[in-house]
């Protein structure tokens, strides 16, 4: 269910912060709700909105009746520090094969963790664009990325609010080196309360073969897709998970080389049949 969304401030907001919140509400085309000093947040739910983007002294938070979510680089900060230290074992970086100066399209931006890692891997001469369909999450991550310092060895992540399939259809052939997908898993694993909040606002549309085919057309080098270990998220798409740690709860699959060429051909071929077995022609013996 789509939640009605509005912008407000904390109960101790300064005039400057209130002005910033009003400007953001106008930019996001959302209603702004005036909040009296020290007034509780709870009465604003239901009467005015089901969810609130709250500007406070500690940044922006996304609230609903069940909890709050803030932008945080989380594990991405540690992953970037390890890359800075020359430790080249990040699974996404290894599987995608990012190189300095390349372009990356993250079709499921979320809170931007993988995009931030990609931004460090491609460096200041590279480019990372992140797509987020959910207005609530887009507002949260775009504001957070604007305030966040990614470090001197990373490019800035460029967030866009748009549906991935619509964006891919609008892009020229081979316009990005890599395309990433991290769709919401069908079977959510037990997770922290903040991630449960994220799930309530995220787009749960499954990754389709047609979208994957569009990504193959746009990607010059690879399409990389995340899936849950104990699910058929990847196999339904005819994708084979790459080797990783046996303790990892997530897996990555990669279309590159001949497999990427076949995916392009399958999508553009008039006889394309999404329901056919192993639709992308990705055979286990080829290993991506």
C-alpha positions as protocol buffer text, in pm:
chain_id: "A"
residue {
  index: 1
  type: UNK
  ca { x: 0 y: 0 z: 0 }
}
residue {
  index: 2
  type: UNK
  ca { x: 129 y: 346 z: -94 }
}
residue {
  index: 3
  type: UNK
  ca { x: 174 y: 565 z: 214 }
}
residue {
  index: 4
  type: UNK
  ca { x: 81 y: 932 z: 211 }
}
residue {
  index: 5
  type: UNK
  ca { x: 396 y: 1130 z: 282 }
}
residue {
  index: 6
  type: UNK
  ca { x: 466 y: 1478 z: 421 }
}
residue {
  index: 7
  type: UNK
  ca { x: 758 y: 1684 z: 549 }
}
residue {
  index: 8
  type: UNK
  ca { x: 794 y: 1835 z: 895 }
}
residue {
  index: 9
  type: UNK
  ca { x: 1064 y: 1926 z: 1147 }
}
residue {
  index: 10
  type: UNK
  ca { x: 1174 y: 1816 z: 1490 }
}
residue {
  index: 11
  type: UNK
  ca { x: 1022 y: 1984 z: 1793 }
}
residue {
  index: 12
  type: UNK
  ca { x: 1337 y: 2194 z: 1840 }
}
residue {
  index: 13
  type: UNK
  ca { x: 1396 y: 2314 z: 1485 }
}
residue {
  index: 14
  type: UNK
  ca { x: 1555 y: 2651 z: 1422 }
}
residue {
  index: 15
  type: UNK
  ca { x: 1416 y: 2898 z: 1170 }
}
residue {
  index: 16
  type: UNK
  ca { x: 1697 y: 2803 z: 932 }
}
residue {
  index: 17
  type: UNK
  ca { x: 1619 y: 2431 z: 957 }
}
residue {
  index: 18
  type: UNK
  ca { x: 1247 y: 2498 z: 910 }
}
residue {
  index: 19
  type: UNK
  ca { x: 1324 y: 2698 z: 595 }
}
residue {
  index: 20
  type: UNK
  ca { x: 1538 y: 2412 z: 465 }
}
residue {
  index: 21
  type: UNK
  ca { x: 1256 y: 2165 z: 532 }
}
residue {
  index: 22
  type: UNK
  ca { x: 1007 y: 2386 z: 347 }
}
residue {
  index: 23
  type: UNK
  ca { x: 1240 y: 2409 z: 48 }
}
residue {
  index: 24
  type: UNK
  ca { x: 1282 y: 2031 z: 44 }
}
residue {
  index: 25
  type: UNK
  ca { x: 906 y: 1977 z: 62 }
}
residue {
  index: 26
  type: UNK
  ca { x: 861 y: 2205 z: -237 }
}
residue {
  index: 27
  type: UNK
  ca { x: 1138 y: 2026 z: -428 }
}
residue {
  index: 28
  type: UNK
  ca { x: 987 y: 1684 z: -356 }
}
residue {
  index: 29
  type: UNK
  ca { x: 632 y: 1816 z: -419 }
}
residue {
  index: 30
  type: UNK
  ca { x: 515 y: 1711 z: -75 }
}
residue {
  index: 31
  type: UNK
  ca { x: 300 y: 1894 z: 180 }
}
residue {
  index: 32
  type: UNK
  ca { x: 482 y: 2068 z: 465 }
}
residue {
  index: 33
  type: UNK
  ca { x: 333 y: 2034 z: 814 }
}
residue {
  index: 34
  type: UNK
  ca { x: 417 y: 2308 z: 1065 }
}
residue {
  index: 35
  type: UNK
  ca { x: 519 y: 2158 z: 1399 }
}
residue {
  index: 36
  type: UNK
  ca { x: 498 y: 2360 z: 1717 }
}
residue {
  index: 37
  type: UNK
  ca { x: 803 y: 2370 z: 1940 }
}
residue {
  index: 38
  type: UNK
  ca { x: 828 y: 2056 z: 2156 }
}
residue {
  index: 39
  type: UNK
  ca { x: 502 y: 1923 z: 2007 }
}
residue {
  index: 40
  type: UNK
  ca { x: 490 y: 1540 z: 1987 }
}
residue {
  index: 41
  type: UNK
  ca { x: 518 y: 1371 z: 1648 }
}
residue {
  index: 42
  type: UNK
  ca { x: 251 y: 1103 z: 1697 }
}
residue {
  index: 43
  type: UNK
  ca { x: -56 y: 1328 z: 1651 }
}
residue {
  index: 44
  type: UNK
  ca { x: 61 y: 1416 z: 1299 }
}
residue {
  index: 45
  type: UNK
  ca { x: 15 y: 1058 z: 1180 }
}
residue {
  index: 46
  type: UNK
  ca { x: -319 y: 971 z: 1032 }
}
residue {
  index: 47
  type: UNK
  ca { x: -461 y: 1321 z: 1042 }
}
residue {
  index: 48
  type: UNK
  ca { x: -199 y: 1464 z: 809 }
}
residue {
  index: 49
  type: UNK
  ca { x: 7 y: 1176 z: 673 }
}
residue {
  index: 50
  type: UNK
  ca { x: 92 y: 809 z: 720 }
}
residue {
  index: 51
  type: UNK
  ca { x: 466 y: 878 z: 700 }
}
residue {
  index: 52
  type: UNK
  ca { x: 684 y: 1181 z: 768 }
}
residue {
  index: 53
  type: UNK
  ca { x: 1022 y: 1306 z: 654 }
}
residue {
  index: 54
  type: UNK
  ca { x: 1146 y: 1483 z: 967 }
}
residue {
  index: 55
  type: UNK
  ca { x: 1424 y: 1742 z: 950 }
}
residue {
  index: 56
  type: UNK
  ca { x: 1618 y: 1763 z: 1276 }
}
residue {
  index: 57
  type: UNK
  ca { x: 1953 y: 1874 z: 1410 }
}
residue {
  index: 58
  type: UNK
  ca { x: 2092 y: 1524 z: 1345 }
}
residue {
  index: 59
  type: UNK
  ca { x: 1977 y: 1516 z: 984 }
}
residue {
  index: 60
  type: UNK
  ca { x: 1674 y: 1374 z: 807 }
}
residue {
  index: 61
  type: UNK
  ca { x: 1471 y: 1080 z: 934 }
}
residue {
  index: 62
  type: UNK
  ca { x: 1185 y: 887 z: 776 }
}
residue {
  index: 63
  type: UNK
  ca { x: 914 y: 801 z: 1029 }
}
residue {
  index: 64
  type: UNK
  ca { x: 597 y: 597 z: 1030 }
}
residue {
  index: 65
  type: UNK
  ca { x: 398 y: 467 z: 1327 }
}
residue {
  index: 66
  type: UNK
  ca { x: 623 y: 163 z: 1362 }
}
residue {
  index: 67
  type: UNK
  ca { x: 968 y: 317 z: 1355 }
}
residue {
  index: 68
  type: UNK
  ca { x: 1225 y: 543 z: 1196 }
}
residue {
  index: 69
  type: UNK
  ca { x: 1493 y: 516 z: 932 }
}
residue {
  index: 70
  type: UNK
  ca { x: 1796 y: 740 z: 880 }
}
residue {
  index: 71
  type: UNK
  ca { x: 2054 y: 755 z: 606 }
}
residue {
  index: 72
  type: UNK
  ca { x: 2375 y: 588 z: 712 }
}
residue {
  index: 73
  type: UNK
  ca { x: 2661 y: 443 z: 508 }
}
residue {
  index: 74
  type: UNK
  ca { x: 2660 y: 146 z: 747 }
}
residue {
  index: 75
  type: UNK
  ca { x: 2884 y: -138 z: 631 }
}
residue {
  index: 76
  type: UNK
  ca { x: 2970 y: 57 z: 316 }
}
residue {
  index: 77
  type: UNK
  ca { x: 3202 y: 274 z: 525 }
}
residue {
  index: 78
  type: UNK
  ca { x: 3396 y: -33 z: 640 }
}
residue {
  index: 79
  type: UNK
  ca { x: 3400 y: -180 z: 289 }
}
residue {
  index: 80
  type: UNK
  ca { x: 3542 y: 144 z: 150 }
}
residue {
  index: 81
  type: UNK
  ca { x: 3806 y: 159 z: 424 }
}
residue {
  index: 82
  type: UNK
  ca { x: 3917 y: -191 z: 332 }
}
residue {
  index: 83
  type: UNK
  ca { x: 3948 y: -89 z: -33 }
}
residue {
  index: 84
  type: UNK
  ca { x: 4149 y: 215 z: 77 }
}
residue {
  index: 85
  type: UNK
  ca { x: 4380 y: -22 z: 264 }
}
residue {
  index: 86
  type: UNK
  ca { x: 4435 y: -227 z: -52 }
}
residue {
  index: 87
  type: UNK
  ca { x: 4226 y: -525 z: 61 }
}
residue {
  index: 88
  type: UNK
  ca { x: 4066 y: -640 z: -264 }
}
residue {
  index: 89
  type: UNK
  ca { x: 3816 y: -892 z: -131 }
}
residue {
  index: 90
  type: UNK
  ca { x: 3485 y: -707 z: -155 }
}
residue {
  index: 91
  type: UNK
  ca { x: 3252 y: -955 z: -324 }
}
residue {
  index: 92
  type: UNK
  ca { x: 3063 y: -700 z: -534 }
}
residue {
  index: 93
  type: UNK
  ca { x: 3382 y: -531 z: -653 }
}
residue {
  index: 94
  type: UNK
  ca { x: 3542 y: -865 z: -737 }
}
residue {
  index: 95
  type: UNK
  ca { x: 3244 y: -1006 z: -925 }
}
residue {
  index: 96
  type: UNK
  ca { x: 3156 y: -688 z: -1115 }
}
residue {
  index: 97
  type: UNK
  ca { x: 3520 y: -621 z: -1201 }
}
residue {
  index: 98
  type: UNK
  ca { x: 3496 y: -243 z: -1151 }
}
residue {
  index: 99
  type: UNK
  ca { x: 3786 y: -43 z: -1289 }
}
residue {
  index: 100
  type: UNK
  ca { x: 3890 y: 318 z: -1233 }
}
residue {
  index: 101
  type: UNK
  ca { x: 3709 y: 561 z: -1459 }
}
residue {
  index: 102
  type: UNK
  ca { x: 3415 y: 333 z: -1538 }
}
residue {
  index: 103
  type: UNK
  ca { x: 3044 y: 415 z: -1518 }
}
residue {
  index: 104
  type: UNK
  ca { x: 2801 y: 225 z: -1294 }
}
residue {
  index: 105
  type: UNK
  ca { x: 2420 y: 231 z: -1288 }
}
residue {
  index: 106
  type: UNK
  ca { x: 2267 y: 108 z: -962 }
}
residue {
  index: 107
  type: UNK
  ca { x: 1902 y: 35 z: -1047 }
}
residue {
  index: 108
  type: UNK
  ca { x: 1797 y: -26 z: -684 }
}
residue {
  index: 109
  type: UNK
  ca { x: 1969 y: 247 z: -484 }
}
residue {
  index: 110
  type: UNK
  ca { x: 1799 y: 196 z: -145 }
}
residue {
  index: 111
  type: UNK
  ca { x: 2024 y: 364 z: 113 }
}
residue {
  index: 112
  type: UNK
  ca { x: 2318 y: 363 z: -127 }
}
residue {
  index: 113
  type: UNK
  ca { x: 2556 y: 113 z: 35 }
}
residue {
  index: 114
  type: UNK
  ca { x: 2657 y: -71 z: -284 }
}
residue {
  index: 115
  type: UNK
  ca { x: 2661 y: 256 z: -480 }
}
residue {
  index: 116
  type: UNK
  ca { x: 2908 y: 406 z: -232 }
}
residue {
  index: 117
  type: UNK
  ca { x: 3135 y: 102 z: -268 }
}
residue {
  index: 118
  type: UNK
  ca { x: 3111 y: 123 z: -646 }
}
residue {
  index: 119
  type: UNK
  ca { x: 3194 y: 495 z: -627 }
}
residue {
  index: 120
  type: UNK
  ca { x: 3517 y: 414 z: -444 }
}
residue {
  index: 121
  type: UNK
  ca { x: 3603 y: 133 z: -688 }
}
residue {
  index: 122
  type: UNK
  ca { x: 3564 y: 350 z: -1000 }
}
residue {
  index: 123
  type: UNK
  ca { x: 3729 y: 648 z: -831 }
}
residue {
  index: 124
  type: UNK
  ca { x: 3707 y: 1020 z: -893 }
}
residue {
  index: 125
  type: UNK
  ca { x: 3724 y: 977 z: -1271 }
}
residue {
  index: 126
  type: UNK
  ca { x: 3431 y: 734 z: -1270 }
}
residue {
  index: 127
  type: UNK
  ca { x: 3060 y: 789 z: -1240 }
}
residue {
  index: 128
  type: UNK
  ca { x: 2786 y: 618 z: -1035 }
}
residue {
  index: 129
  type: UNK
  ca { x: 2417 y: 687 z: -1094 }
}
residue {
  index: 130
  type: UNK
  ca { x: 2160 y: 543 z: -852 }
}
residue {
  index: 131
  type: UNK
  ca { x: 1790 y: 495 z: -928 }
}
residue {
  index: 132
  type: UNK
  ca { x: 1524 y: 486 z: -657 }
}
residue {
  index: 133
  type: UNK
  ca { x: 1153 y: 449 z: -734 }
}
residue {
  index: 134
  type: UNK
  ca { x: 1022 y: 510 z: -380 }
}
residue {
  index: 135
  type: UNK
  ca { x: 984 y: 883 z: -316 }
}
residue {
  index: 136
  type: UNK
  ca { x: 1032 y: 836 z: 60 }
}
residue {
  index: 137
  type: UNK
  ca { x: 1360 y: 647 z: 16 }
}
residue {
  index: 138
  type: UNK
  ca { x: 1476 y: 877 z: -264 }
}
residue {
  index: 139
  type: UNK
  ca { x: 1424 y: 1182 z: -43 }
}
residue {
  index: 140
  type: UNK
  ca { x: 1611 y: 1018 z: 245 }
}
residue {
  index: 141
  type: UNK
  ca { x: 1908 y: 890 z: 45 }
}
residue {
  index: 142
  type: UNK
  ca { x: 1945 y: 1194 z: -181 }
}
residue {
  index: 143
  type: UNK
  ca { x: 1956 y: 1428 z: 119 }
}
residue {
  index: 144
  type: UNK
  ca { x: 2190 y: 1192 z: 303 }
}
residue {
  index: 145
  type: UNK
  ca { x: 2430 y: 1160 z: 9 }
}
residue {
  index: 146
  type: UNK
  ca { x: 2430 y: 1537 z: -32 }
}
residue {
  index: 147
  type: UNK
  ca { x: 2551 y: 1578 z: 328 }
}
residue {
  index: 148
  type: UNK
  ca { x: 2788 y: 1279 z: 327 }
}
residue {
  index: 149
  type: UNK
  ca { x: 3160 y: 1309 z: 250 }
}
residue {
  index: 150
  type: UNK
  ca { x: 3255 y: 1001 z: 43 }
}
residue {
  index: 151
  type: UNK
  ca { x: 3627 y: 1068 z: 71 }
}
residue {
  index: 152
  type: UNK
  ca { x: 3890 y: 1200 z: -168 }
}
residue {
  index: 153
  type: UNK
  ca { x: 3916 y: 872 z: -364 }
}
residue {
  index: 154
  type: UNK
  ca { x: 3547 y: 832 z: -452 }
}
residue {
  index: 155
  type: UNK
  ca { x: 3319 y: 997 z: -703 }
}
residue {
  index: 156
  type: UNK
  ca { x: 2985 y: 1134 z: -588 }
}
residue {
  index: 157
  type: UNK
  ca { x: 2679 y: 908 z: -624 }
}
residue {
  index: 158
  type: UNK
  ca { x: 2412 y: 1077 z: -839 }
}
residue {
  index: 159
  type: UNK
  ca { x: 2062 y: 977 z: -716 }
}
residue {
  index: 160
  type: UNK
  ca { x: 1762 y: 992 z: -949 }
}
residue {
  index: 161
  type: UNK
  ca { x: 1399 y: 925 z: -863 }
}
residue {
  index: 162
  type: UNK
  ca { x: 1273 y: 707 z: -1145 }
}
residue {
  index: 163
  type: UNK
  ca { x: 1159 y: 353 z: -1218 }
}
residue {
  index: 164
  type: UNK
  ca { x: 1454 y: 144 z: -1339 }
}
residue {
  index: 165
  type: UNK
  ca { x: 1277 y: 1 z: -1642 }
}
residue {
  index: 166
  type: UNK
  ca { x: 1169 y: 345 z: -1762 }
}
residue {
  index: 167
  type: UNK
  ca { x: 1521 y: 478 z: -1722 }
}
residue {
  index: 168
  type: UNK
  ca { x: 1681 y: 181 z: -1899 }
}
residue {
  index: 169
  type: UNK
  ca { x: 1443 y: 220 z: -2193 }
}
residue {
  index: 170
  type: UNK
  ca { x: 1552 y: 582 z: -2230 }
}
residue {
  index: 171
  type: UNK
  ca { x: 1926 y: 507 z: -2238 }
}
residue {
  index: 172
  type: UNK
  ca { x: 2138 y: 453 z: -2550 }
}
residue {
  index: 173
  type: UNK
  ca { x: 2295 y: 115 z: -2617 }
}
residue {
  index: 174
  type: UNK
  ca { x: 2607 y: 60 z: -2405 }
}
residue {
  index: 175
  type: UNK
  ca { x: 2568 y: 380 z: -2205 }
}
residue {
  index: 176
  type: UNK
  ca { x: 2707 y: 235 z: -1877 }
}
residue {
  index: 177
  type: UNK
  ca { x: 2991 y: -9 z: -1811 }
}
residue {
  index: 178
  type: UNK
  ca { x: 2805 y: -193 z: -1533 }
}
residue {
  index: 179
  type: UNK
  ca { x: 2442 y: -222 z: -1423 }
}
residue {
  index: 180
  type: UNK
  ca { x: 2353 y: -342 z: -1070 }
}
residue {
  index: 181
  type: UNK
  ca { x: 2032 y: -482 z: -921 }
}
residue {
  index: 182
  type: UNK
  ca { x: 1957 y: -555 z: -556 }
}
residue {
  index: 183
  type: UNK
  ca { x: 1582 y: -630 z: -561 }
}
residue {
  index: 184
  type: UNK
  ca { x: 1388 y: -696 z: -243 }
}
residue {
  index: 185
  type: UNK
  ca { x: 1406 y: -1067 z: -162 }
}
residue {
  index: 186
  type: UNK
  ca { x: 1082 y: -1264 z: -179 }
}
residue {
  index: 187
  type: UNK
  ca { x: 1154 y: -1426 z: 156 }
}
residue {
  index: 188
  type: UNK
  ca { x: 1282 y: -1158 z: 392 }
}
residue {
  index: 189
  type: UNK
  ca { x: 1536 y: -1288 z: 641 }
}
residue {
  index: 190
  type: UNK
  ca { x: 1534 y: -1178 z: 1001 }
}
residue {
  index: 191
  type: UNK
  ca { x: 1680 y: -830 z: 1016 }
}
residue {
  index: 192
  type: UNK
  ca { x: 1724 y: -516 z: 1223 }
}
residue {
  index: 193
  type: UNK
  ca { x: 1423 y: -290 z: 1289 }
}
residue {
  index: 194
  type: UNK
  ca { x: 1571 y: -21 z: 1061 }
}
residue {
  index: 195
  type: UNK
  ca { x: 1574 y: -263 z: 769 }
}
residue {
  index: 196
  type: UNK
  ca { x: 1214 y: -357 z: 840 }
}
residue {
  index: 197
  type: UNK
  ca { x: 1130 y: 13 z: 810 }
}
residue {
  index: 198
  type: UNK
  ca { x: 1315 y: 25 z: 479 }
}
residue {
  index: 199
  type: UNK
  ca { x: 1114 y: -274 z: 354 }
}
residue {
  index: 200
  type: UNK
  ca { x: 787 y: -96 z: 432 }
}
residue {
  index: 201
  type: UNK
  ca { x: 880 y: 190 z: 200 }
}
residue {
  index: 202
  type: UNK
  ca { x: 1074 y: 2 z: -68 }
}
residue {
  index: 203
  type: UNK
  ca { x: 944 y: -104 z: -407 }
}
residue {
  index: 204
  type: UNK
  ca { x: 880 y: -479 z: -397 }
}
residue {
  index: 205
  type: UNK
  ca { x: 835 y: -533 z: -770 }
}
residue {
  index: 206
  type: UNK
  ca { x: 1037 y: -840 z: -874 }
}
residue {
  index: 207
  type: UNK
  ca { x: 1316 y: -809 z: -1125 }
}
residue {
  index: 208
  type: UNK
  ca { x: 1178 y: -926 z: -1458 }
}
residue {
  index: 209
  type: UNK
  ca { x: 1345 y: -1082 z: -1757 }
}
residue {
  index: 210
  type: UNK
  ca { x: 1246 y: -786 z: -1973 }
}
residue {
  index: 211
  type: UNK
  ca { x: 1415 y: -541 z: -1734 }
}
residue {
  index: 212
  type: UNK
  ca { x: 1720 y: -767 z: -1721 }
}
residue {
  index: 213
  type: UNK
  ca { x: 1727 y: -768 z: -2100 }
}
residue {
  index: 214
  type: UNK
  ca { x: 1711 y: -388 z: -2107 }
}
residue {
  index: 215
  type: UNK
  ca { x: 2001 y: -377 z: -1862 }
}
residue {
  index: 216
  type: UNK
  ca { x: 2204 y: -609 z: -2086 }
}
residue {
  index: 217
  type: UNK
  ca { x: 2147 y: -366 z: -2374 }
}
residue {
  index: 218
  type: UNK
  ca { x: 2263 y: -68 z: -2165 }
}
residue {
  index: 219
  type: UNK
  ca { x: 2565 y: -241 z: -2004 }
}
residue {
  index: 220
  type: UNK
  ca { x: 2895 y: -251 z: -2188 }
}
residue {
  index: 221
  type: UNK
  ca { x: 3075 y: -490 z: -1952 }
}
residue {
  index: 222
  type: UNK
  ca { x: 2844 y: -654 z: -1699 }
}
residue {
  index: 223
  type: UNK
  ca { x: 2504 y: -682 z: -1533 }
}
residue {
  index: 224
  type: UNK
  ca { x: 2526 y: -788 z: -1168 }
}
residue {
  index: 225
  type: UNK
  ca { x: 2228 y: -911 z: -963 }
}
residue {
  index: 226
  type: UNK
  ca { x: 2204 y: -984 z: -589 }
}
residue {
  index: 227
  type: UNK
  ca { x: 1995 y: -1271 z: -454 }
}
residue {
  index: 228
  type: UNK
  ca { x: 1934 y: -1447 z: -123 }
}
residue {
  index: 229
  type: UNK
  ca { x: 2129 y: -1768 z: -58 }
}
residue {
  index: 230
  type: UNK
  ca { x: 1829 y: -1979 z: 45 }
}
residue {
  index: 231
  type: UNK
  ca { x: 1595 y: -1878 z: -236 }
}
residue {
  index: 232
  type: UNK
  ca { x: 1544 y: -1918 z: -608 }
}
residue {
  index: 233
  type: UNK
  ca { x: 1567 y: -1542 z: -674 }
}
residue {
  index: 234
  type: UNK
  ca { x: 1853 y: -1589 z: -920 }
}
residue {
  index: 235
  type: UNK
  ca { x: 1765 y: -1925 z: -1075 }
}
residue {
  index: 236
  type: UNK
  ca { x: 1420 y: -1796 z: -1177 }
}
residue {
  index: 237
  type: UNK
  ca { x: 1605 y: -1549 z: -1399 }
}
residue {
  index: 238
  type: UNK
  ca { x: 1834 y: -1815 z: -1543 }
}
residue {
  index: 239
  type: UNK
  ca { x: 2130 y: -1674 z: -1349 }
}
residue {
  index: 240
  type: UNK
  ca { x: 2408 y: -1872 z: -1185 }
}
residue {
  index: 241
  type: UNK
  ca { x: 2548 y: -1739 z: -856 }
}
residue {
  index: 242
  type: UNK
  ca { x: 2919 y: -1668 z: -850 }
}
residue {
  index: 243
  type: UNK
  ca { x: 3141 y: -1834 z: -593 }
}
residue {
  index: 244
  type: UNK
  ca { x: 3154 y: -1656 z: -258 }
}
residue {
  index: 245
  type: UNK
  ca { x: 3189 y: -1721 z: 113 }
}
residue {
  index: 246
  type: UNK
  ca { x: 2986 y: -2017 z: 234 }
}
residue {
  index: 247
  type: UNK
  ca { x: 2880 y: -1804 z: 531 }
}
residue {
  index: 248
  type: UNK
  ca { x: 2736 y: -1523 z: 319 }
}
residue {
  index: 249
  type: UNK
  ca { x: 2359 y: -1474 z: 332 }
}
residue {
  index: 250
  type: UNK
  ca { x: 2351 y: -1309 z: -12 }
}
residue {
  index: 251
  type: UNK
  ca { x: 2486 y: -1413 z: -349 }
}
residue {
  index: 252
  type: UNK
  ca { x: 2576 y: -1224 z: -665 }
}
residue {
  index: 253
  type: UNK
  ca { x: 2530 y: -1337 z: -1023 }
}
residue {
  index: 254
  type: UNK
  ca { x: 2699 y: -1175 z: -1319 }
}
residue {
  index: 255
  type: UNK
  ca { x: 2621 y: -1151 z: -1688 }
}
residue {
  index: 256
  type: UNK
  ca { x: 2932 y: -1068 z: -1887 }
}
residue {
  index: 257
  type: UNK
  ca { x: 3105 y: -1167 z: -2208 }
}
residue {
  index: 258
  type: UNK
  ca { x: 2913 y: -1422 z: -2415 }
}
residue {
  index: 259
  type: UNK
  ca { x: 2634 y: -1446 z: -2154 }
}
residue {
  index: 260
  type: UNK
  ca { x: 2577 y: -1071 z: -2179 }
}
residue {
  index: 261
  type: UNK
  ca { x: 2567 y: -1092 z: -2558 }
}
residue {
  index: 262
  type: UNK
  ca { x: 2310 y: -1374 z: -2543 }
}
residue {
  index: 263
  type: UNK
  ca { x: 2094 y: -1174 z: -2301 }
}
residue {
  index: 264
  type: UNK
  ca { x: 2089 y: -884 z: -2547 }
}
residue {
  index: 265
  type: UNK
  ca { x: 1999 y: -1118 z: -2832 }
}
residue {
  index: 266
  type: UNK
  ca { x: 1724 y: -1291 z: -2632 }
}
residue {
  index: 267
  type: UNK
  ca { x: 1559 y: -961 z: -2550 }
}
residue {
  index: 268
  type: UNK
  ca { x: 1568 y: -825 z: -2906 }
}
residue {
  index: 269
  type: UNK
  ca { x: 1480 y: -1156 z: -3075 }
}
residue {
  index: 270
  type: UNK
  ca { x: 1115 y: -1177 z: -3197 }
}
residue {
  index: 271
  type: UNK
  ca { x: 1090 y: -1533 z: -3064 }
}
residue {
  index: 272
  type: UNK
  ca { x: 1192 y: -1431 z: -2708 }
}
residue {
  index: 273
  type: UNK
  ca { x: 1001 y: -1643 z: -2455 }
}
residue {
  index: 274
  type: UNK
  ca { x: 1048 y: -1530 z: -2090 }
}
residue {
  index: 275
  type: UNK
  ca { x: 888 y: -1850 z: -1956 }
}
residue {
  index: 276
  type: UNK
  ca { x: 1141 y: -2079 z: -2126 }
}
residue {
  index: 277
  type: UNK
  ca { x: 1395 y: -2266 z: -1909 }
}
residue {
  index: 278
  type: UNK
  ca { x: 1731 y: -2094 z: -1851 }
}
residue {
  index: 279
  type: UNK
  ca { x: 1610 y: -1796 z: -2058 }
}
residue {
  index: 280
  type: UNK
  ca { x: 1937 y: -1609 z: -2066 }
}
residue {
  index: 281
  type: UNK
  ca { x: 2135 y: -1906 z: -2189 }
}
residue {
  index: 282
  type: UNK
  ca { x: 2366 y: -1888 z: -1888 }
}
residue {
  index: 283
  type: UNK
  ca { x: 2525 y: -2231 z: -1857 }
}
residue {
  index: 284
  type: UNK
  ca { x: 2695 y: -2342 z: -1532 }
}
residue {
  index: 285
  type: UNK
  ca { x: 3009 y: -2463 z: -1710 }
}
residue {
  index: 286
  type: UNK
  ca { x: 3075 y: -2111 z: -1840 }
}
residue {
  index: 287
  type: UNK
  ca { x: 3086 y: -1947 z: -1498 }
}
residue {
  index: 288
  type: UNK
  ca { x: 2971 y: -1602 z: -1614 }
}
